[in-house]
Amino acid sequence: MQELYVRLEENNLIDSGDNIILSEFSGVTKSTFETFFGDCAGENCCSYACLSGSHTFLWGDPPQEYTRTAEELGYQQYFDTWLQLGILTN
C-alpha cells in the first residue's frame, strides 16, 4: 500500500493525521482502508481494477467475514476520481 500512499500524498490526499482524504468532509484511516482493501497490497495497490473489485475482509466484534465491492463499501466514486487524477492505473 505504500506506493498508493505516496501517490495520494503527492496529490495532497493525506492529511496531517496521516489519514486518507476522500472528500472535503470525509476521510478514512489507513488502518480501516487496509482492512477493506488489503488484498490489493503489493503490485496491485494502485490498480483500479483490483480496488474496484470484490474484497473479503473481517469486520466487527466478534470478527465476521464479509465480501463487498468498492461500490457497496462507498469507495468507488473516490477510485474513479483517483483514476482520473492518475493516482491509479488501469
N, CA, C and O atoms as CSV, one atom per row, in Angstrom:
chain,resi,resn,atom,element,x,y,z
A,1,MET,N,N,0.812,-1.201,0.000
A,1,MET,CA,C,0.000,0.000,0.000
A,1,MET,C,C,0.858,1.269,0.000
A,1,MET,O,O,0.365,2.362,-0.277
A,2,GLN,N,N,2.128,1.111,0.309
A,2,GLN,CA,C,2.981,2.287,0.432
A,2,GLN,C,C,3.009,3.108,-0.853
A,2,GLN,O,O,2.977,4.338,-0.798
A,3,GLU,N,N,3.068,2.450,-2.006
A,3,GLU,CA,C,3.085,3.181,-3.271
A,3,GLU,C,C,1.811,4.015,-3.440
A,3,GLU,O,O,1.872,5.158,-3.894
A,4,LEU,N,N,0.661,3.445,-3.077
A,4,LEU,CA,C,-0.592,4.189,-3.152
A,4,LEU,C,C,-0.557,5.386,-2.218
A,4,LEU,O,O,-0.985,6.475,-2.597
A,5,TYR,N,N,-0.057,5.204,-1.008
A,5,TYR,CA,C,0.010,6.312,-0.055
A,5,TYR,C,C,0.917,7.429,-0.561
A,5,TYR,O,O,0.620,8.607,-0.364
A,6,VAL,N,N,2.012,7.067,-1.206
A,6,VAL,CA,C,2.917,8.079,-1.766
A,6,VAL,C,C,2.190,8.871,-2.846
A,6,VAL,O,O,2.274,10.099,-2.881
A,7,ARG,N,N,1.479,8.175,-3.722
A,7,ARG,CA,C,0.742,8.861,-4.794
A,7,ARG,C,C,-0.365,9.756,-4.230
A,7,ARG,O,O,-0.583,10.863,-4.722
A,8,LEU,N,N,-1.057,9.277,-3.207
A,8,LEU,CA,C,-2.089,10.106,-2.577
A,8,LEU,C,C,-1.474,11.336,-1.933
A,8,LEU,O,O,-2.020,12.434,-2.035
A,9,GLU,N,N,-0.338,11.153,-1.269
A,9,GLU,CA,C,0.332,12.285,-0.628
A,9,GLU,C,C,0.800,13.307,-1.665
A,9,GLU,O,O,0.703,14.512,-1.434
A,10,GLU,N,N,1.300,12.839,-2.790
A,10,GLU,CA,C,1.722,13.744,-3.867
A,10,GLU,C,C,0.550,14.574,-4.389
A,10,GLU,O,O,0.753,15.659,-4.934
A,11,ASN,N,N,-0.651,14.079,-4.228
A,11,ASN,CA,C,-1.864,14.788,-4.659
A,11,ASN,C,C,-2.591,15.446,-3.497
A,11,ASN,O,O,-3.762,15.806,-3.611
A,12,ASN,N,N,-1.887,15.600,-2.373
A,12,ASN,CA,C,-2.430,16.250,-1.179
A,12,ASN,C,C,-3.690,15.569,-0.655
A,12,ASN,O,O,-4.629,16.236,-0.220
A,13,LEU,N,N,-3.704,14.234,-0.699
A,13,LEU,CA,C,-4.854,13.483,-0.218
A,13,LEU,C,C,-4.526,12.671,1.036
A,13,LEU,O,O,-5.226,11.713,1.364
A,14,ILE,N,N,-3.467,13.056,1.723
A,14,ILE,CA,C,-3.134,12.515,3.042
A,14,ILE,C,C,-3.064,13.716,3.979
A,14,ILE,O,O,-2.322,14.664,3.720
A,15,ASP,N,N,-3.835,13.680,5.069
A,15,ASP,CA,C,-3.860,14.832,5.979
A,15,ASP,C,C,-2.746,14.764,7.018
A,15,ASP,O,O,-1.967,13.811,7.046
A,16,SER,N,N,-2.679,15.777,7.866
A,16,SER,CA,C,-1.616,15.862,8.879
A,16,SER,C,C,-1.706,14.738,9.907
A,16,SER,O,O,-0.718,14.438,10.577
A,17,GLY,N,N,-2.873,14.115,10.041
A,17,GLY,CA,C,-3.048,12.991,10.949
A,17,GLY,C,C,-2.750,11.656,10.272
A,17,GLY,O,O,-2.969,10.594,10.856
A,18,ASP,N,N,-2.246,11.715,9.024
A,18,ASP,CA,C,-1.876,10.534,8.241
A,18,ASP,C,C,-3.094,9.728,7.797
A,18,ASP,O,O,-3.004,8.515,7.605
A,19,ASN,N,N,-4.233,10.403,7.635
A,19,ASN,CA,C,-5.456,9.773,7.142
A,19,ASN,C,C,-5.627,10.068,5.656
A,19,ASN,O,O,-5.100,11.060,5.152
A,20,ILE,N,N,-6.355,9.216,4.965
A,20,ILE,CA,C,-6.644,9.421,3.551
A,20,ILE,C,C,-7.839,10.358,3.435
A,20,ILE,O,O,-8.894,10.097,4.013
A,21,ILE,N,N,-7.679,11.443,2.692
A,21,ILE,CA,C,-8.761,12.397,2.458
A,21,ILE,C,C,-9.585,11.890,1.284
A,21,ILE,O,O,-9.063,11.717,0.182
A,22,LEU,N,N,-10.873,11.652,1.517
A,22,LEU,CA,C,-11.759,11.177,0.469
A,22,LEU,C,C,-12.530,12.324,-0.174
A,22,LEU,O,O,-12.750,12.326,-1.385
A,23,SER,N,N,-12.934,13.286,0.627
A,23,SER,CA,C,-13.643,14.466,0.140
A,23,SER,C,C,-13.389,15.587,1.151
A,23,SER,O,O,-12.664,15.396,2.128
A,24,GLU,N,N,-13.978,16.731,0.916
A,24,GLU,CA,C,-13.786,17.876,1.810
A,24,GLU,C,C,-14.188,17.556,3.243
A,24,GLU,O,O,-13.584,18.066,4.187
A,25,PHE,N,N,-15.198,16.719,3.409
A,25,PHE,CA,C,-15.718,16.426,4.742
A,25,PHE,C,C,-15.568,14.968,5.154
A,25,PHE,O,O,-16.146,14.548,6.156
A,26,SER,N,N,-14.803,14.196,4.401
A,26,SER,CA,C,-14.719,12.760,4.672
A,26,SER,C,C,-13.294,12.247,4.513
A,26,SER,O,O,-12.565,12.655,3.609
A,27,GLY,N,N,-12.917,11.350,5.404
A,27,GLY,CA,C,-11.612,10.712,5.328
A,27,GLY,C,C,-11.682,9.337,5.960
A,27,GLY,O,O,-12.701,8.951,6.533
A,28,VAL,N,N,-10.587,8.606,5.847
A,28,VAL,CA,C,-10.519,7.257,6.399
A,28,VAL,C,C,-9.102,7.009,6.896
A,28,VAL,O,O,-8.132,7.464,6.289
A,29,THR,N,N,-8.989,6.289,7.998
A,29,THR,CA,C,-7.663,5.936,8.485
A,29,THR,C,C,-7.049,4.907,7.542
A,29,THR,O,O,-7.758,4.151,6.879
A,30,LYS,N,N,-5.742,4.892,7.494
A,30,LYS,CA,C,-5.058,3.896,6.674
A,30,LYS,C,C,-5.390,2.494,7.162
A,30,LYS,O,O,-5.517,1.571,6.358
A,31,SER,N,N,-5.530,2.329,8.464
A,31,SER,CA,C,-5.842,1.026,9.038
A,31,SER,C,C,-7.187,0.505,8.535
A,31,SER,O,O,-7.295,-0.660,8.153
A,32,THR,N,N,-8.201,1.349,8.533
A,32,THR,CA,C,-9.514,0.942,8.041
A,32,THR,C,C,-9.465,0.655,6.548
A,32,THR,O,O,-10.047,-0.325,6.082
A,33,PHE,N,N,-8.775,1.504,5.799
A,33,PHE,CA,C,-8.638,1.300,4.356
A,33,PHE,C,C,-7.980,-0.048,4.075
A,33,PHE,O,O,-8.414,-0.783,3.188
A,34,GLU,N,N,-6.938,-0.367,4.828
A,34,GLU,CA,C,-6.235,-1.641,4.635
A,34,GLU,C,C,-7.098,-2.831,5.039
A,34,GLU,O,O,-6.957,-3.912,4.468
A,35,THR,N,N,-7.980,-2.655,6.003
A,35,THR,CA,C,-8.904,-3.729,6.365
A,35,THR,C,C,-9.775,-4.091,5.165
A,35,THR,O,O,-9.953,-5.270,4.859
A,36,PHE,N,N,-10.315,-3.085,4.487
A,36,PHE,CA,C,-11.197,-3.324,3.349
A,36,PHE,C,C,-10.449,-3.741,2.085
A,36,PHE,O,O,-10.905,-4.623,1.357
A,37,PHE,N,N,-9.307,-3.115,1.821
A,37,PHE,CA,C,-8.641,-3.269,0.530
A,37,PHE,C,C,-7.236,-3.865,0.627
A,37,PHE,O,O,-6.461,-3.784,-0.326
A,38,GLY,N,N,-6.913,-4.452,1.754
A,38,GLY,CA,C,-5.591,-5.032,1.968
A,38,GLY,C,C,-5.234,-6.129,0.994
A,38,GLY,O,O,-4.053,-6.407,0.783
A,39,ASP,N,N,-6.236,-6.763,0.390
A,39,ASP,CA,C,-5.956,-7.807,-0.589
A,39,ASP,C,C,-5.357,-7.244,-1.872
A,39,ASP,O,O,-4.911,-8.007,-2.729
A,40,CYS,N,N,-5.339,-5.923,-2.017
A,40,CYS,CA,C,-4.725,-5.280,-3.182
A,40,CYS,C,C,-3.300,-4.807,-2.895
A,40,CYS,O,O,-2.712,-4.083,-3.697
A,41,ALA,N,N,-2.756,-5.210,-1.768
A,41,ALA,CA,C,-1.394,-4.791,-1.400
A,41,ALA,C,C,-0.394,-5.307,-2.426
A,41,ALA,O,O,-0.708,-6.170,-3.246
A,42,GLY,N,N,0.799,-4.768,-2.364
A,42,GLY,CA,C,1.852,-5.194,-3.280
A,42,GLY,C,C,1.686,-4.554,-4.640
A,42,GLY,O,O,1.376,-3.367,-4.747
A,43,GLU,N,N,1.890,-5.338,-5.671
A,43,GLU,CA,C,1.862,-4.828,-7.040
A,43,GLU,C,C,0.497,-4.281,-7.449
A,43,GLU,O,O,0.415,-3.434,-8.339
A,44,ASN,N,N,-0.564,-4.751,-6.817
A,44,ASN,CA,C,-1.910,-4.330,-7.197
A,44,ASN,C,C,-2.421,-3.111,-6.440
A,44,ASN,O,O,-3.567,-2.709,-6.644
A,45,CYS,N,N,-1.607,-2.510,-5.570
A,45,CYS,CA,C,-2.104,-1.451,-4.694
A,45,CYS,C,C,-2.606,-0.228,-5.454
A,45,CYS,O,O,-3.447,0.510,-4.942
A,46,CYS,N,N,-2.108,-0.003,-6.658
A,46,CYS,CA,C,-2.531,1.159,-7.439
A,46,CYS,C,C,-3.372,0.758,-8.644
A,46,CYS,O,O,-3.552,1.546,-9.572
A,47,SER,N,N,-3.881,-0.460,-8.628
A,47,SER,CA,C,-4.684,-0.965,-9.733
A,47,SER,C,C,-6.160,-0.623,-9.522
A,47,SER,O,O,-6.776,-1.032,-8.537
A,48,TYR,N,N,-6.702,0.126,-10.456
A,48,TYR,CA,C,-8.116,0.482,-10.408
A,48,TYR,C,C,-8.983,-0.778,-10.413
A,48,TYR,O,O,-9.949,-0.873,-9.656
A,49,ALA,N,N,-8.638,-1.738,-11.260
A,49,ALA,CA,C,-9.423,-2.971,-11.357
A,49,ALA,C,C,-9.432,-3.729,-10.043
A,49,ALA,O,O,-10.475,-4.238,-9.630
A,50,CYS,N,N,-8.284,-3.812,-9.377
A,50,CYS,CA,C,-8.216,-4.529,-8.110
A,50,CYS,C,C,-9.032,-3.812,-7.040
A,50,CYS,O,O,-9.850,-4.434,-6.362
A,51,LEU,N,N,-8.815,-2.519,-6.886
A,51,LEU,CA,C,-9.526,-1.773,-5.848
A,51,LEU,C,C,-11.031,-1.742,-6.093
A,51,LEU,O,O,-11.810,-1.737,-5.140
A,52,SER,N,N,-11.449,-1.722,-7.355
A,52,SER,CA,C,-12.871,-1.643,-7.685
A,52,SER,C,C,-13.586,-2.979,-7.566
A,52,SER,O,O,-14.817,-3.017,-7.586
A,53,GLY,N,N,-12.862,-4.053,-7.445
A,53,GLY,CA,C,-13.465,-5.381,-7.406
A,53,GLY,C,C,-14.065,-5.736,-6.062
A,53,GLY,O,O,-14.322,-4.870,-5.226
A,54,SER,N,N,-14.286,-7.043,-5.869
A,54,SER,CA,C,-14.822,-7.573,-4.610
A,54,SER,C,C,-13.685,-7.809,-3.626
A,54,SER,O,O,-12.577,-8.188,-4.007
A,55,HIS,N,N,-13.984,-7.578,-2.356
A,55,HIS,CA,C,-12.991,-7.735,-1.291
A,55,HIS,C,C,-13.605,-8.489,-0.132
A,55,HIS,O,O,-14.731,-8.211,0.279
A,56,THR,N,N,-12.854,-9.448,0.393
A,56,THR,CA,C,-13.283,-10.203,1.564
A,56,THR,C,C,-12.426,-9.768,2.738
A,56,THR,O,O,-11.198,-9.747,2.653
A,57,PHE,N,N,-13.085,-9.420,3.837
A,57,PHE,CA,C,-12.371,-8.882,4.998
A,57,PHE,C,C,-13.108,-9.272,6.269
A,57,PHE,O,O,-14.267,-9.685,6.232
A,58,LEU,N,N,-12.419,-9.133,7.392
A,58,LEU,CA,C,-13.021,-9.381,8.704
A,58,LEU,C,C,-13.426,-8.052,9.316
A,58,LEU,O,O,-12.670,-7.082,9.258
A,59,TRP,N,N,-14.630,-8.001,9.909
A,59,TRP,CA,C,-15.140,-6.753,10.500
A,59,TRP,C,C,-16.042,-7.087,11.668
A,59,TRP,O,O,-16.782,-8.071,11.629
A,60,GLY,N,N,-15.983,-6.268,12.712
A,60,GLY,CA,C,-16.887,-6.391,13.843
A,60,GLY,C,C,-16.264,-7.087,15.031
A,60,GLY,O,O,-15.106,-7.505,15.009
A,61,ASP,N,N,-17.076,-7.198,16.073
A,61,ASP,CA,C,-16.643,-7.848,17.305
A,61,ASP,C,C,-17.769,-8.745,17.783
A,61,ASP,O,O,-18.757,-8.227,18.305
A,62,PRO,N,N,-17.681,-10.028,17.639
A,62,PRO,CA,C,-16.512,-10.756,17.130
A,62,PRO,C,C,-16.382,-10.571,15.621
A,62,PRO,O,O,-17.371,-10.327,14.930
A,63,PRO,N,N,-15.155,-10.689,15.114
A,63,PRO,CA,C,-14.932,-10.504,13.676
A,63,PRO,C,C,-15.742,-11.493,12.844
A,63,PRO,O,O,-15.784,-12.691,13.124
A,64,GLN,N,N,-16.378,-10.953,11.820
A,64,GLN,CA,C,-17.129,-11.769,10.870
A,64,GLN,C,C,-16.587,-11.488,9.475
A,64,GLN,O,O,-16.140,-10.379,9.184
A,65,GLU,N,N,-16.629,-12.492,8.625
A,65,GLU,CA,C,-16.131,-12.331,7.265
A,65,GLU,C,C,-17.215,-11.749,6.376
A,65,GLU,O,O,-18.353,-12.218,6.377
A,66,TYR,N,N,-16.854,-10.722,5.617
A,66,TYR,CA,C,-17.754,-10.072,4.672
A,66,TYR,C,C,-17.071,-9.997,3.320
A,66,TYR,O,O,-15.845,-9.925,3.236
A,67,THR,N,N,-17.862,-10.015,2.269
A,67,THR,CA,C,-17.371,-9.770,0.918
A,67,THR,C,C,-18.211,-8.655,0.332
A,67,THR,O,O,-19.436,-8.758,0.259
A,68,ARG,N,N,-17.545,-7.587,-0.085
A,68,ARG,CA,C,-18.227,-6.418,-0.620
A,68,ARG,C,C,-17.408,-5.831,-1.765
A,68,ARG,O,O,-16.188,-5.985,-1.813
A,69,THR,N,N,-18.089,-5.161,-2.677
A,69,THR,CA,C,-17.404,-4.423,-3.738
A,69,THR,C,C,-17.079,-3.020,-3.233
A,69,THR,O,O,-17.594,-2.581,-2.205
A,70,ALA,N,N,-16.226,-2.333,-3.966
A,70,ALA,CA,C,-15.908,-0.949,-3.619
A,70,ALA,C,C,-17.163,-0.084,-3.654
A,70,ALA,O,O,-17.313,0.829,-2.842
A,71,GLU,N,N,-18.054,-0.367,-4.584
A,71,GLU,CA,C,-19.321,0.373,-4.665
A,71,GLU,C,C,-20.143,0.173,-3.397
A,71,GLU,O,O,-20.660,1.136,-2.831
A,72,GLU,N,N,-20.261,-1.061,-2.957
A,72,GLU,CA,C,-21.034,-1.356,-1.747
A,72,GLU,C,C,-20.402,-0.727,-0.508
A,72,GLU,O,O,-21.109,-0.350,0.426
A,73,LEU,N,N,-19.083,-0.614,-0.496
A,73,LEU,CA,C,-18.376,-0.014,0.631
A,73,LEU,C,C,-18.381,1.517,0.571
A,73,LEU,O,O,-17.993,2.173,1.538
A,74,GLY,N,N,-18.817,2.089,-0.556
A,74,GLY,CA,C,-18.893,3.539,-0.694
A,74,GLY,C,C,-17.619,4.201,-1.183
A,74,GLY,O,O,-17.460,5.414,-1.048
A,75,TYR,N,N,-16.708,3.421,-1.749
A,75,TYR,CA,C,-15.417,3.959,-2.181
A,75,TYR,C,C,-15.292,4.119,-3.691
A,75,TYR,O,O,-14.361,4.781,-4.149
A,76,GLN,N,N,-16.179,3.547,-4.470
A,76,GLN,CA,C,-16.000,3.541,-5.923
A,76,GLN,C,C,-15.850,4.948,-6.495
A,76,GLN,O,O,-15.027,5.168,-7.383
A,77,GLN,N,N,-16.628,5.891,-6.002
A,77,GLN,CA,C,-16.541,7.262,-6.520
A,77,GLN,C,C,-15.155,7.861,-6.306
A,77,GLN,O,O,-14.680,8.632,-7.139
A,78,TYR,N,N,-14.508,7.518,-5.212
A,78,TYR,CA,C,-13.165,8.029,-4.947
A,78,TYR,C,C,-12.150,7.354,-5.857
A,78,TYR,O,O,-11.223,8.006,-6.339
A,79,PHE,N,N,-12.312,6.054,-6.097
A,79,PHE,CA,C,-11.409,5.346,-7.000
A,79,PHE,C,C,-11.550,5.882,-8.422
A,79,PHE,O,O,-10.557,5.976,-9.144
A,80,ASP,N,N,-12.767,6.233,-8.837
A,80,ASP,CA,C,-12.979,6.838,-10.156
A,80,ASP,C,C,-12.204,8.146,-10.263
A,80,ASP,O,O,-11.553,8.404,-11.276
A,81,THR,N,N,-12.271,8.964,-9.230
A,81,THR,CA,C,-11.544,10.236,-9.205
A,81,THR,C,C,-10.044,9.996,-9.209
A,81,THR,O,O,-9.308,10.667,-9.933
A,82,TRP,N,N,-9.585,9.044,-8.404
A,82,TRP,CA,C,-8.147,8.746,-8.352
A,82,TRP,C,C,-7.637,8.263,-9.705
A,82,TRP,O,O,-6.504,8.570,-10.077
A,83,LEU,N,N,-8.442,7.518,-10.444
A,83,LEU,CA,C,-8.050,7.071,-11.776
A,83,LEU,C,C,-7.903,8.283,-12.705
A,83,LEU,O,O,-6.943,8.364,-13.471
A,84,GLN,N,N,-8.845,9.215,-12.640
A,84,GLN,CA,C,-8.781,10.419,-13.464
A,84,GLN,C,C,-7.562,11.272,-13.119
A,84,GLN,O,O,-6.977,11.906,-13.998
A,85,LEU,N,N,-7.181,11.288,-11.850
A,85,LEU,CA,C,-6.010,12.057,-11.409
A,85,LEU,C,C,-4.692,11.365,-11.732
A,85,LEU,O,O,-3.628,11.967,-11.588
A,86,GLY,N,N,-4.749,10.114,-12.165
A,86,GLY,CA,C,-3.537,9.369,-12.474
A,86,GLY,C,C,-2.918,8.683,-11.268
A,86,GLY,O,O,-1.807,8.160,-11.352
A,87,ILE,N,N,-3.630,8.680,-10.150
A,87,ILE,CA,C,-3.132,8.012,-8.943
A,87,ILE,C,C,-3.221,6.494,-9.114
A,87,ILE,O,O,-2.330,5.755,-8.695
A,88,LEU,N,N,-4.315,6.045,-9.739
A,88,LEU,CA,C,-4.499,4.630,-10.026
A,88,LEU,C,C,-4.230,4.354,-11.495
A,88,LEU,O,O,-4.361,5.241,-12.338
A,89,THR,N,N,-3.855,3.125,-11.791
A,89,THR,CA,C,-3.615,2.700,-13.166
A,89,THR,C,C,-4.714,1.745,-13.601
A,89,THR,O,O,-5.354,1.097,-12.773
A,90,ASN,N,N,-4.924,1.665,-14.900
A,90,ASN,CA,C,-5.913,0.711,-15.439
A,90,ASN,C,C,-5.403,-0.689,-15.341
A,90,ASN,O,O,-6.091,-1.627,-15.743
